[in-house]
């Protein structure tokens, strides 16, 4: 029996190893019933925010206010942001640590502010950014607003908390941020966690509205093995807090493993406790590839 060219391409796309060809073929796969839509707006816990299921990360190999994304250069990075938004990404994950603030508004020139979301993070630890002083959170946020050329930040995080006692140690900054939220300069507050102990502290901390967490089935760059991390995430999510999954692709280590990329996307989407996927795609081809993999994952009913 003869096979049409269209069917042949659909059947063989997964076996194509070329980094340029595979994403293009995969992107053609439509969203089937009872599968995940990559750009669907998803509620972030009990916050009033709804983020696109795929969030564009901008901090691959980030530090000292630069990342692989800023190292693309102004023209290429802004094109990536703009074209991602045209695809359906409405949420961009930024940070002072990455130096990615100045690129967003020029890239989205002409786009109404309520048509996209900006997540950013305050770096309070030693090292990481060029200066040694660490101004209070209110000072940082005012600078962020100027750099982003916006009146408000959708989600503001304390970046890279590791201590089990971080709610106690950072209470002053948390109170300052709560005040700014009351003024309408921040819409939701949270943390990005880099230890299991810090993650566990989020469960009962009422200040936390959303958590950035590292999650994949292989334990790559995570706060612990999946069997220890996932129960904590389920408790966080059950408490009504948003959960943003990071390191879905193992901090880039799964780029060349087609089978594990599929497994990792499916794992995060079907856990039932991860709202959106924050992935540092460095090209539109990578974004299209990720979107296609999301489309193929069946929802658990």
N, C-alpha and C positions, 0 to 999 in steps of 0.2 A: 504493500500500500504506500502511495506517495505521501510524503510529509511536506506541508507547506513551509515556505521560508519563515513565515511568522512563528509557526509552532516550533520549527527547528531552533530559532533564536531563543525562544522562551525556555526550551528544554536545556539548552547548552549554556545559558548565560552564567549559571553558577560555577561552571567549570572554567570560565575564562579567567586567566590569572593576570592579565595586563591591568596595571593600576589605572590606565586611562580608559580602557574599553569597558571593564566590568561595571563601574558605577553607572555609565551611561545606559547599559542594557538593563541593569537592575532597576533604574529609576523609571523604566517604562511599565513596571508591574503595577496594575491598578490596586486601589484599596478594595479588598473583598469584604463581603458582609461578615460581621463578627470578628474583624481584625482591627488592629490599632491604626488610627490615622496619625501620621507623623506631625501634622501641624494643627491638630485639634486643640482647642483651648481647654485646659485642665485646671480645675480648682486647686489652689494651693492650701491644703488643710482648711482651717476655719477662717483664714484671711479672706478678704474680699477680692483677692487677686486671682486671675486666671491667666496662666502662662501657656504658650505653645508647648506641645509635648516635647519637641526638640528645642533645647535652649543652646544658642551658640556660645560656647566658651571662648575666651580670648587670652587664656593664660598658659598655653602649652610652653613648658620649660620657662616659666615666668620667674622673675626676680629682678631687683634693682630697677624697677619701673620699665622693664621691657620683657618681651616674650617672643616666641616664634611668630606670633601674629603681628606685633609691632615691627618685628624685623623683616616682614614682607615689604615694608615701606608704605607710605601714606596712600599712594594710588591703589595698590593691590589690596591692602587691608580694608580700605573704605569700600572698594568694589565688592569684596567678600561680604561685608556687612549689608550693603545695599542689595546685592543679589540674593542673599539669604532671606532678607525681609520680603523680597519679591516672591520667593518660593513659598513663604508662609511662616517663617520664624519671626515671632514678635517679641522675643525675650533675649537679652544679651547679658552674659555674665562677665562683669568687669571687676577690676580691683586696683587699688592704688599700687599694689605690688607689681602689677602687670604693665602699668603705664598706658592703659587702653582707653582712659576717659576721653581724651581729645578727639578721638576718631569717630565717635558715634553720631553726633549731631551733623557734622559735615556730610557723612555718608548717607544720612536719612533726611537731607535737606528737602523741605517741602512736605514731609510726612508729619501729620498732626501728632502731638506728644502722646495723646491717649491711644495711638495706634501701635505703640511699642512700649516695652518694659525694660528698665535698666536695673540690674542687680549690681551692687558693688560692695566692697569690703574694706574695713579699716585694719591696717597692719599695726599691731601694738607691741609686737615682740622685738627683741634685739636683732640687729642685722636686717637683711631683706630689702630695705630701701636705703638710699644714699645717706640721708641725714641721721644723726644719732638721737636727736630729741624726738619725743613722742607727745605731741600736743593732745589735749583732751578731745574727746569724740566730737564735741560741738564745733571746735575749730576745724577739725578734719572735714566734717560734713559741709561746712560753709565753703571750703576750698573745692570739694567734690562738685557741689552745685555750680560753682563758677566754671570748672573744667568741663562739666557736662552741659553747661548752658541750659539748665532746666530749673524749675521751681521745686521739684520734688524727686526723690529717689523711691522707686517702687519697693525694693527690698534691700535693706542695709544689714550687713553681717559683721560680726567680730571675726576676724580672719585667723584661722588656724589655732583654735583653742585645743589645748592638750591636757590641762590639769583637771583632775576630778573636782577641784574646788574653784573652777573658773567663775561660777556665779557669785561666789564670795569675793574673789580677788578682783573681779572686773565690775563690781556693783556700781561704783561711781560712774563709770562710762555707760553702763546700762541705764542708769537714771537720767543721765544727760541725753541719751538717745530717745528715751521715752518722752522726755520733754519736747524734743524736736518732732517726734511723731504727733504729739498733741497739737503742735503748731502747723501740721500738715506738710512738713518738709520730708517726712518719711512715711511710707504707707504700711510697711511691715518690718519686723525686726527678727534677727536670728543669728546663728553662728555657723561657721564651717568647722567641722570637727576632724581632728587628726590624732585621736586616741580613743580607745574603747571606753575608758573612764570618763572622758569628756562627753562622749556620746550618751552614756548612761545618765549623766547629770542633766541632760536635756529633758528627760522624761517628765520629771516633776517640777521643772523650773517654769513658772507661768510666764515669765518675760519672753521666752522663746516661742516664736510663732512659726518659724521654719528652720530646717536644718539642711545644710549641705553635707552629704556623706559619700564616702567612697565605697562603691559596690560593684562587684562582678563575681562570677561563680568560681574564680580561680584564686581569690585572695590577693590579687596583685595591687600593691600600693594601698592596701586597706588598713583599717584600724584593728583588724584581727581576722581570723578565719571566718568565712561566711556563716558557719553554724553558730558562731557567737555574735556576730554583728546583726544578722537578720532578726533574731528575737527582740533585740533592742529597738531596731527600726520599727517593728510591728507595734511595740508599746508606744513609741513616739507618735506614730501615725494614729493609733487608737486614741491618743490624748488630744487629737484634733490639730496636730501640728503638720505643716507642710514638710515634705521630704523631697529634696532635689538630689538625684543620683549623679555622682561624679565617677571618673575613672572607669567608665563602662568598657572602654577599650584598653584597660590596663595601662593607662598613661601612654598610649601609643604602641604598646608592645604586641597588640593583637592585629596591627595593621595588615600584616601579611599572612594572617591565618583566617581564611574564609570561614571555616567551620566554627572556630571559637568566637569569631565576631557575631555570627548568627546566634550562637548559644548564649553569649553575654547579653545581647539585646533582648532575647526572649526571657532570660532569667530576670533581668531588672523589671521588664514590663509586667511579668506575671506573678511577681512576689505579692502584689496587692498592697504594698506599703511604700512604693516609690511613685511619686506623682509625675515628675518630668525627668528627662535625661539631659544632663549638661555635658556636652561633648565638644572638645576643642578642635573642630574640623578646620583644617588649614587651607581648604580649597572647596569650590562648589562641587567638584567631583566627589570629594569625601562626604559632603553633606547629602548629595543625591544618593550615594551608596547607603548611608545610614538611614535615610528616609525609606528607601526601598526595603531594607531589612526590617524596619518597624512595621511596614505595611503587611509583611508576611506572617507576623506573629498573631496567632489566634487568641482571642480573648477567652479567659476562663469564665464560664457561665455557671 
